[in-house]
C-alpha cells in the first residue's frame, strides 16, 4: 500500500518530518519495485536517516 501526505506507517509517527517524508518516498519506491511492505518500511526509515545525517554533516 503506497503512502501519501499524512498517511504513513505507524513506525514513522515519532520521526522528524524530514525523515518521515524521505522515508515515505523511499518506501513507496521500493513498493513499486516489488518489495514487501515490511521490508519497504524498515529500509525506507533506515535510508532516510542515513541520507539526512550525511546531508547535515556536509553542511
N, C-alpha and C positions, 0 to 999 in steps of 0.2 A: 504494500500500500504506500504510494508516494505521499509525502508530507508537504504542506504548504504553509503560508503565513498563519501563525498562531496555532497550527496543528503540527505537533511534533511528538516523538516518543516520550513517555514519562521519564526516562532516564536523562533526558535533556533538560528537564524542568528547572533545575537549580544551577544551570550553566550560565555564564555571562552571555548576553545577547549575541555578541560577535561570534563566540564559539558555537552557540546553538545554531545560528544562521548558516555558518560554514559547514557544520556537521550535517545539517539537513540537506544542504546542497550536495555534499559528498555521498551521503546515504542514498539520496534519490538517484544519483548517477550509478551507484552500484546496483540498485534495484533494476534499473533499465538494462544493465549488463547481465542480469540474471542471478545476482547474488541473493541468498536467503535473507529474510528480513532481519533476523537476529545478528547475522554477520555484518549486514549493512549498517545497522545501528551502532554496533561496537566499533567498527572500522571508521565510520564517519566521525564519531566523537574523538577517537584517538588521533586521527589525522588532522582534524580541525585544531585540536590543542597544540599539536606539533607545529602546524603551519603558523598559527598566531604567535606561538612562543618564538619561533625563528624570525618572524616579521618584527616583533618587538626588539629582539636582540640586534637587528640590523639598523634600527632607527635610533 
